[in-house]
Amino acid sequence: MSPRFMVVLTEVRPLLHPGQRRDERATPERVLEALPVADMTAARTVFSSLCGLAPVQAGRQRPKVIALSGRDTDVADDAAMSSSGTMAGVR
């Protein structure tokens, strides 16, 4: 089965100017780890595990879930999201 999601762990960049917004398209964060997964259940499991890492909890790293193609029947809910991470591209 081909991967439908990519779980990535990135390094958080400090903001250079007060009030500056982060723009991942212009200046993406450096990817530390990238894990392809086949379904949303596996993606949530890996995401939750990464949220428990000390650098993530300290705000120095950020986990993300990115949908690679198509739609998934699962919907990201607030319980699956962490204030330290992002589930992007999930409908």
Phi, psi and omega in degrees: 000132182281151181293135177255345181225154174236124175260122182237150175243121184242161176267128182282127176275141173288148176285136183279328184230142176301137180082358179292143177258148177280135179231099183294335180283323181280314181222086182293152176288152180290128180276125179266322179217146175222124183236115176283136178227153187274331183217169185294325180299315178295320179298317179294323179296312179295316179302313180297321178296317179294328179296338180277352180291143182302316179296329178290314180294332178277353178086012180269338178229159183222125174273149180218148172245125182240127175285127183275322181200152176065189178247157177241149181284342178286148178242133177291128179246169184298330181292330182277348182264148178239150178295341181264357183224179183220137170250096187264147175073012180260129181253000000 
